[in-house]
Amino acid sequence: MTKNTRRLLSGMIAVAVLGGAYAALLLHPKEEETNSTPFEELVSMDTDDLASVQVTLRDGSSFTMATSSDDSGTTYTMSGAAENDYSESLMQGLMNAACGISARLVEEDCADPGKYGLSAEDDTDTLVITGTDGTAVTLTIGLSNDLGTYCSADGGTAVYLLDSDTAETLTQAQSYYRNLTVLGGYYSLSDELKSLTIDHMDDGTVVTLSARDISGMDDDTAKAYSQYIFTAPMSCDADDSELSTGLLSGLQSGLTAQSIAEDNPSDLSQYGLDDPIRIAIAASSLDAAILVGDETDDGGIYVMKEGGKTVYLCTASDYSFLEEDWNDWRSTNLMPCALSEVDKITVTEGGETHTIDITHVESDENEEQDEDDNTATLDGEDMTDDALEQFFLAITSVNYTRLVDDPQDAEASATVTLTMNDGSTRSLAFTKGGSREYLVSVNGGAYAYGVPQDDLTSILNALTTGA
């Protein structure tokens, strides 16, 4: 290759490189200048001075948010919509962003706005931000790239580069602001729940749960019981831990939807809401019911508030508790109570009956009752505090390990009966079951519970120690 040829090729390569660089500059106008240009304020006002923001998106949709302020604070509303249909906190996010908009100047007097997607022929997003004094700023938003999003103000020829995150905040669709809380607000079920009824689980079981009233209990008595009790399909204590991580956890999450399926539906059957599962919830500031319909193929489930007009699409896994066995949320403890509630305990086993009489020592009005103030006699002989404590602990620690599929009546081999201070009685009756197991009847019912053999042994041993 001759020297002239090599020079010619080198020149062609240099031209190509320079051409590529020039093309890149055309694709990213004023990139270097933009990065070094200071921000300019396009909108700057206090939130109290903002009256409304009208958003018109490039798809042709349009909506307006308005603010109003008084001594109680500032509220945000969506024009033409019911108050609870839209989330005030999400609307506040747009209004706050609209009060302070800054951008870098790209071109002060742009002759070709089309290269920024800002010509009259381009599809653009437009915001009209109006203050309480009637002044307004119109912001037109065009193309985006790695540097940001181009915009202009009030129809001027200056082009600015807006932070893309800010641009995204300003141009969300109206549906983004919809309130997705199924009941119209947030309720903490673990703190506020008073009662809950599921009219049928997937297997048809009706479940009713109530918060226990502990207003008349002293601290020791309240600690002996679960926070919640089941009243259907039978009366029993709930296992607070299992309940909070099962039913209540799922339902709490399920009260917030993923999206809106339809407003004012004319046909509920397409969502399975013509024959739904009904969950009634009563809380400190709530008395409502939600209706649960069909699941979708992609992990959703249709839900709506009873009496409401919106069908929500929620996450199906949040409602998986409807498929569970409600017994998984029951307390396994068969005799929850406090010693301060008990007047007498009778144990019958092997033809012998032993009686423990308990005396509760009255405390001063300003002092709480202490379990150590109780005294007792076993068959007329004094029991030590430790013996009484161990014996009572053995009784109140009887926990079932299984539920009997077909409970039967049987003859008891041992019975423990508690006579309460109000004269009522509670009882546990034991009969031999499988290997190292007893079956237990609670309060005269069928022998429905399997318990370890050691549970009865602990009671009888504690009785012997007390003697």
C-alpha positions in Angstrom: 0.0 0.0 0.0 1.4 3.4 -1.0 1.8 6.2 1.5 -0.9 8.3 -0.3 -3.3 5.4 -0.1 -2.7 5.0 3.7 -3.2 8.8 4.1 -6.5 8.6 2.2 -7.8 5.7 4.3 -6.8 7.5 7.5 -8.6 10.6 6.4 -11.8 8.6 5.6 -11.7 7.0 9.0 -11.3 10.4 10.7 -14.3 11.8 8.8 -16.4 8.8 9.8 -15.5 9.2 13.5 -16.2 12.9 13.4 -19.5 12.2 11.6 -20.5 9.8 14.2 -19.7 12.3 17.0 -21.7 14.9 15.2 -24.7 12.6 14.8 -24.5 11.7 18.5 -24.7 15.4 19.3 -27.8 15.7 17.2 -29.4 12.9 19.0 -28.6 14.4 22.4 -29.0 18.2 21.9 -26.8 20.4 24.0 -25.8 17.5 26.3 -22.7 19.1 27.5 -24.2 22.6 27.9 -27.3 21.1 29.6 -25.2 19.3 32.3 -23.4 22.5 33.1 -26.5 24.8 33.0 -28.0 25.7 36.4 -31.6 24.9 37.2 -34.3 27.4 36.6 -37.6 27.5 38.5 -40.5 27.1 36.2 -43.1 26.9 39.1 -42.5 28.1 42.6 -45.3 28.6 45.1 -46.3 27.6 48.6 -48.8 24.7 48.8 -51.3 27.0 50.4 -51.2 29.1 47.3 -52.0 26.3 44.9 -55.6 26.1 43.7 -55.7 23.4 41.0 -53.7 21.3 38.6 -55.2 20.2 35.3 -53.5 17.3 33.6 -54.0 16.4 29.9 -52.1 13.4 28.8 -50.9 12.6 25.3 -53.6 9.9 25.0 -56.2 12.6 25.2 -57.4 11.9 28.7 -57.8 14.8 31.1 -58.5 15.4 34.8 -58.3 18.2 37.4 -57.3 18.1 41.0 -58.2 21.0 43.4 -57.1 22.0 46.8 -58.9 23.8 49.6 -57.4 24.9 52.9 -58.9 26.0 56.3 -57.9 25.9 59.9 -58.1 22.1 60.0 -55.6 21.8 57.1 -55.5 21.2 53.3 -57.7 18.7 51.5 -57.3 17.5 47.9 -60.2 16.5 45.6 -60.5 15.0 42.1 -63.0 17.1 40.1 -66.3 15.2 39.5 -65.4 12.3 41.7 -66.7 11.0 45.0 -64.4 11.9 47.9 -63.5 8.4 48.9 -62.8 7.3 45.3 -59.4 8.8 45.2 -56.5 8.7 47.6 -55.8 12.0 49.2 -52.2 11.1 50.0 -51.5 10.2 46.3 -53.1 13.4 45.2 -51.0 15.3 47.6 -47.9 13.9 46.0 -48.9 15.4 42.6 -49.8 18.8 44.2 -46.6 19.0 46.1 -44.6 18.3 43.0 -46.5 20.8 41.0 -45.7 23.6 43.4 -42.0 23.4 42.8 -40.7 22.5 39.3 -37.2 23.3 38.3 -35.4 22.3 35.0 -32.1 23.0 33.1 -32.2 25.3 30.1 -31.4 23.5 26.9 -32.2 26.1 24.2 -33.3 29.6 25.0 -34.8 30.2 21.6 -35.5 26.9 19.9 -36.3 27.1 16.2 -37.1 23.4 15.9 -39.1 22.2 18.9 -40.0 19.0 17.1 -36.6 17.4 17.8 -37.6 17.6 21.5 -41.2 16.3 20.9 -42.6 19.8 21.7 -44.0 20.9 18.3 -47.7 21.5 17.8 -47.9 18.3 15.8 -46.3 16.1 18.6 -48.3 14.2 21.2 -47.4 15.9 24.5 -48.5 15.9 28.1 -49.8 19.2 29.4 -50.2 20.6 33.0 -52.0 23.8 33.8 -51.0 24.8 37.4 -53.2 27.5 38.8 -52.6 29.6 41.9 -55.2 30.9 44.3 -54.6 34.4 42.8 -55.7 33.1 39.4 -52.3 33.1 37.8 -51.4 30.0 35.8 -48.4 28.2 34.4 -48.8 25.8 31.4 -46.1 23.2 31.2 -45.8 21.1 28.0 -43.8 17.8 28.3 -42.2 16.1 25.3 -39.6 13.4 24.7 -37.5 11.7 27.2 -33.9 10.2 27.0 -31.2 9.2 29.4 -30.7 12.8 30.5 -34.2 13.6 31.4 -37.5 14.8 29.8 -37.8 17.9 27.7 -40.4 20.6 28.4 -41.5 24.1 27.7 -43.4 26.7 29.7 -46.4 28.9 28.7 -45.9 28.2 25.0 -42.5 29.8 24.9 -39.6 28.9 22.6 -37.2 28.0 25.5 -36.7 24.3 26.0 -35.8 22.8 29.4 -34.6 19.4 30.6 -36.8 18.2 33.5 -35.8 15.4 35.8 -37.4 12.2 34.6 -38.7 11.2 38.0 -40.4 14.6 38.4 -41.9 14.2 34.9 -43.2 10.8 35.8 -44.8 12.1 39.0 -46.5 14.9 37.0 -47.9 12.7 34.2 -49.5 9.7 36.0 -52.9 8.6 34.7 -56.0 9.5 36.6 -56.4 5.8 37.6 -53.1 6.0 39.5 -54.8 8.2 42.1 -57.7 5.9 42.7 -58.2 4.8 46.4 -57.4 1.1 46.4 -58.5 0.5 50.0 -61.5 -1.8 49.5 -63.3 -0.3 52.6 -62.4 3.3 51.8 -59.8 3.7 54.5 -57.1 1.9 56.5 -58.0 -0.1 59.5 -55.6 -2.0 61.7 -57.4 -5.3 62.4 -54.9 -6.4 65.0 -55.6 -3.2 67.1 -59.1 -2.3 66.2 -61.0 -5.5 65.4 -64.1 -6.2 67.5 -65.7 -9.1 65.6 -65.4 -10.9 62.3 -67.7 -13.4 60.6 -67.1 -15.4 57.4 -70.4 -16.6 56.2 -68.8 -19.7 54.7 -65.3 -20.9 54.2 -64.5 -22.9 51.0 -65.7 -26.0 52.8 -68.9 -24.3 53.9 -67.9 -23.7 57.5 -69.3 -20.5 59.1 -66.6 -18.8 61.3 -67.3 -16.1 63.8 -64.5 -14.4 65.8 -64.9 -11.9 68.6 -62.4 -9.8 70.6 -62.6 -10.8 74.3 -64.0 -8.3 76.7 -61.4 -7.9 79.4 -62.7 -4.6 80.8 -63.8 -6.4 84.0 -60.7 -8.6 84.4 -57.7 -7.9 86.5 -54.3 -8.3 84.8 -53.7 -11.9 86.0 -57.1 -13.0 84.7 -56.7 -11.2 81.4 -53.3 -12.9 80.8 -54.8 -16.3 81.1 -57.0 -15.9 78.0 -56.4 -15.3 74.3 -57.2 -11.9 72.9 -59.9 -13.4 70.6 -62.5 -16.1 71.0 -64.4 -18.2 68.4 -68.2 -18.4 68.9 -68.8 -20.4 65.7 -68.7 -23.2 64.7 -68.0 -23.7 68.4 -67.0 -21.6 71.4 -63.2 -21.8 72.1 -60.2 -19.5 72.5 -58.2 -18.5 69.5 -54.5 -19.0 69.2 -53.5 -15.3 68.9 -50.2 -16.1 67.2 -51.6 -18.4 64.6 -54.6 -16.1 64.0 -52.4 -13.0 63.5 -50.1 -14.7 61.0 -53.0 -16.5 59.3 -56.5 -15.1 58.8 -55.9 -11.6 60.2 -52.7 -11.1 58.3 -54.1 -12.2 55.0 -57.3 -10.2 55.4 -55.3 -7.1 56.4 -53.3 -7.3 53.2 -56.4 -8.2 51.2 -58.1 -4.9 52.1 -55.8 -3.1 49.8 -56.4 -3.9 46.1 -54.0 -4.0 43.2 -56.2 -2.3 40.7 -59.8 -1.4 39.8 -61.6 -4.0 37.8 -64.8 -2.0 37.1 -66.9 0.9 38.4 -70.7 0.5 38.6 -70.7 -3.0 37.1 -74.0 -4.1 35.5 -73.2 -7.8 35.7 -71.6 -9.1 39.0 -71.7 -12.7 37.8 -68.7 -12.2 35.6 -66.7 -11.6 38.7 -68.3 -14.3 40.8 -69.8 -11.6 43.0 -73.4 -12.6 42.4 -72.9 -15.4 44.9 -69.9 -14.3 46.9 -68.3 -15.2 50.2 -69.3 -12.5 52.7 -66.9 -11.3 55.4 -68.4 -9.0 58.0 -66.0 -6.8 59.9 -66.7 -4.6 63.0 -63.9 -2.5 64.3 -63.7 0.6 66.5 -64.5 2.9 63.6 -65.9 0.4 61.1 -68.9 -1.8 60.5 -68.8 -3.1 57.0 -68.7 -6.3 54.9 -66.6 -7.3 51.9 -67.7 -9.6 49.2 -65.2 -12.1 47.7 -65.7 -13.5 44.2 -63.8 -15.5 41.7 -60.1 -15.9 41.2 -58.4 -15.0 38.0 -55.9 -17.1 36.1 -53.0 -14.8 36.9 -53.3 -14.8 40.7 -55.9 -12.2 41.3 -59.3 -12.3 43.0 -62.3 -10.0 42.7 -63.5 -8.2 45.8 -65.9 -5.4 46.6 -67.4 -3.6 49.5 -71.0 -4.6 50.2 -73.1 -1.8 49.0 -70.2 -0.3 47.1 -70.0 0.5 43.4 -66.4 -0.6 42.6 -65.0 -4.1 41.9 -61.4 -4.4 42.9 -58.8 -6.8 41.8 -56.9 -8.1 44.8 -54.1 -10.6 45.3 -55.6 -14.1 45.6 -53.0 -15.4 48.0 -54.2 -12.8 50.6 -57.5 -14.7 50.7 -56.0 -18.2 50.9 -57.2 -18.3 54.5 -60.6 -19.2 53.1 -59.2 -22.6 52.1 -57.8 -23.3 55.5 -59.1 -25.4 58.3 -60.4 -23.0 60.9 -59.1 -25.3 63.6 -55.6 -24.2 62.7 -56.4 -20.9 64.4 -57.9 -22.4 67.6 -56.0 -22.4 70.9 -55.0 -26.0 71.8 -55.3 -25.2 75.5 -58.4 -26.9 76.9 -58.8 -25.1 80.2 -57.7 -21.5 80.1 -58.5 -19.6 83.3 -56.8 -17.7 86.2 -56.5 -19.1 89.7 -58.2 -16.0 91.0 -61.4 -17.2 89.3 -61.5 -20.6 90.9 -63.2 -21.5 94.2 -62.8 -25.2 94.3 -61.2 -28.0 92.2 -62.3 -31.7 92.4 -60.3 -34.5 91.0 -61.8 -38.0 90.7 -59.6 -41.0 89.7 -59.6 -44.7 90.4 -62.6 -44.4 92.7 -61.0 -41.7 94.8 -62.0 -38.0 95.0 -59.8 -35.2 96.1 -61.0 -31.7 96.8 -58.9 -28.5 96.8 -60.6 -25.5 98.4 -59.2 -22.2 97.5 -59.4 -19.0 99.6 -58.8 -15.7 97.9 -57.4 -13.1 100.3 -59.0 -9.7 99.7 -56.6 -6.9 98.8 -56.9 -3.2 99.5 -58.8 -1.2 96.9 -55.7 0.3 95.5 -53.8 -2.9 95.2 -54.1 -5.5 92.5 -55.0 -9.1 93.4 -51.8 -11.2 93.5 -51.9 -14.9 92.8 -49.6 -15.4 95.9 -52.5 -14.1 98.1 -54.4 -17.3 97.4 -54.4 -20.1 100.1 -55.7 -23.6 99.7 -56.4 -26.9 101.4 -56.2 -30.4 99.9 -58.8 -32.7 101.5 -58.7 -30.4 104.5 -54.9 -30.1 104.9 -53.0 -27.0 104.0 -51.3 -26.8 100.7 -48.1 -24.9 100.1 -48.1 -22.0 97.6 -45.7 -24.0 95.4 -47.9 -27.1 95.5 -51.0 -25.1 94.6 -49.2 -23.3 91.8 -47.8 -26.5 90.3 -51.1 -28.3 90.5 -53.0 -25.4 88.8 -50.3 -25.1 86.2 -50.7 -28.8 85.3 -54.5 -28.3 84.8 -54.2 -25.2 82.7 -51.5 -26.7 80.5 -53.6 -29.5 79.0 -53.2 -29.0 75.3 -54.6 -31.2 72.6 -52.3 -32.6 70.0 -55.1 -33.8 67.7 -58.8 -33.5 67.0 -60.7 -36.8 67.0 -62.4 -37.4 63.6 -65.4 -39.1 65.1 -65.8 -38.1 68.7 -67.6 -40.7 70.9 -69.0 -40.9 74.4 -67.0 -43.0 76.8 -66.5 -43.7 80.5 -64.1 -41.4 82.2 -61.0 -42.8 84.0 -60.3 -39.4 85.6 -62.2 -36.1 85.9 -61.1 -32.6 86.9 -63.9 -30.2 87.8 -63.3 -26.5 88.5 -66.0 -24.6 90.4 -65.7 -20.9 89.6 -66.3 -18.0 92.0 -69.7 -17.4 90.3 -70.8 -21.0 90.9 -70.4 -22.2 87.3 -68.3 -25.3 86.6 -65.8 -26.3 84.0 -64.5 -29.8 83.6 -62.0 -32.1 81.8 -62.8 -35.8 81.6 -60.0 -38.2 80.5 -60.4 -41.7 79.0 -57.7 -43.9 77.6 -57.1 -43.5 73.9 -54.2 -44.7 71.8 -50.7 -45.5 72.9 -49.5 -42.9 75.4 -52.6 -40.8 74.8 -55.8 -39.9 76.6 -58.9 -38.6 74.9 -60.5 -35.6 76.7 -64.1 -34.4 77.0 -64.5 -30.6 77.8 -67.4 -29.6 79.9 -69.3 -32.8 79.3 -69.0 -33.0 75.6 -67.8 -35.9 73.5 -64.2 -37.1 73.7 -63.0 -35.0 70.9 -59.4 -34.2 71.9 -56.3 -36.3 72.0 -53.7 -35.2 74.6 -50.4 -36.7 75.7 -50.6 -39.2 78.5 -48.2 -37.0 80.5 -50.8 -34.3 80.8 -52.9 -36.4 83.1 -49.8 -37.8 84.8 -48.7 -34.2 85.6 -52.0 -33.4 87.3 -52.0 -36.6 89.4 -48.4 -36.2 90.4 -49.0 -32.5 91.4 -51.9 -33.7 93.4 -49.7 -36.2 95.2 -47.1 -33.6 95.9 -49.7 -31.3 97.3 -50.8 -34.0 99.7 
